[in-house]
Amino acid sequence: MTKDEALLMCLEYIEKNAHERKYVRHAIKAALEVKYVQVSPLAFVEMVMEKEHLIGKPIFWAEWPNKENT
């Protein structure tokens, strides 16, 4: 599930369950605080191995060649 999909789910939930808004508000804040992280190419390959079928925006990326190898 992507961050956008999660936020849409939260908004739909709020519309149906107005009495639980504070819980959804915390979930939305957590989703918005996701930080993107650069990792080494080896760490990236290890994390995505056998997960090629997943779709969405990754929260980590790698660059090759990177500063260490130039």
C-alpha positions as CSV (number, residue, x, y, z in Angstrom):
1,M,0.0,0.0,0.0
2,T,1.3,3.4,-0.9
3,K,1.2,6.4,1.3
4,D,-1.4,8.0,-0.9
5,E,-3.6,4.9,-0.7
6,A,-3.3,4.9,3.1
7,L,-4.3,8.6,3.3
8,L,-7.3,7.9,1.1
9,M,-8.3,5.0,3.4
10,C,-8.0,7.3,6.4
11,L,-10.2,10.0,4.8
12,E,-12.9,7.4,3.9
13,Y,-12.8,6.1,7.5
14,I,-13.2,9.6,8.9
15,E,-16.3,10.1,6.8
16,K,-17.9,6.8,8.1
17,N,-16.7,7.0,11.7
18,A,-16.6,10.7,12.8
19,H,-16.4,9.7,16.5
20,E,-12.9,8.2,16.0
21,R,-11.3,11.2,14.2
22,K,-8.4,11.6,16.7
23,Y,-7.1,8.1,15.9
24,V,-7.2,8.7,12.2
25,R,-5.5,12.1,12.6
26,H,-2.6,10.3,14.3
27,A,-2.4,7.8,11.5
28,I,-2.3,10.6,8.9
29,K,0.4,12.4,10.7
30,A,2.5,9.2,10.9
31,A,2.0,8.6,7.1
32,L,3.1,12.2,6.3
33,E,6.3,11.9,8.4
34,V,7.7,9.1,6.3
35,K,11.3,10.0,5.4
36,Y,13.1,8.8,2.3
37,V,16.5,7.3,2.9
38,Q,19.5,6.7,0.6
39,V,21.1,3.3,1.1
40,S,24.1,1.5,-0.5
41,P,23.4,-0.4,-3.8
42,L,24.0,-3.7,-1.9
43,A,21.6,-2.9,0.8
44,F,19.0,-1.9,-1.8
45,V,19.3,-5.1,-3.7
46,E,19.0,-7.1,-0.5
47,M,15.9,-5.3,0.5
48,V,14.1,-5.6,-2.8
49,M,15.2,-9.2,-3.6
50,E,12.1,-11.3,-4.4
51,K,9.8,-8.2,-4.0
52,E,9.9,-7.2,-7.7
53,H,6.1,-7.6,-7.9
54,L,5.4,-4.7,-5.4
55,I,4.2,-1.4,-6.8
56,G,4.4,2.0,-5.2
57,K,6.9,4.6,-4.2
58,P,9.9,3.2,-2.3
59,I,11.0,4.9,0.9
60,F,14.7,4.1,0.1
61,W,16.8,4.3,-3.0
62,A,20.4,3.8,-4.1
63,E,22.6,5.5,-6.7
64,W,25.3,3.8,-8.7
65,P,28.0,4.9,-9.1
66,N,28.0,6.6,-5.8
67,K,30.5,9.0,-4.2
68,E,32.3,6.1,-2.6
69,N,33.1,4.5,-5.9
70,T,34.1,7.5,-8.0
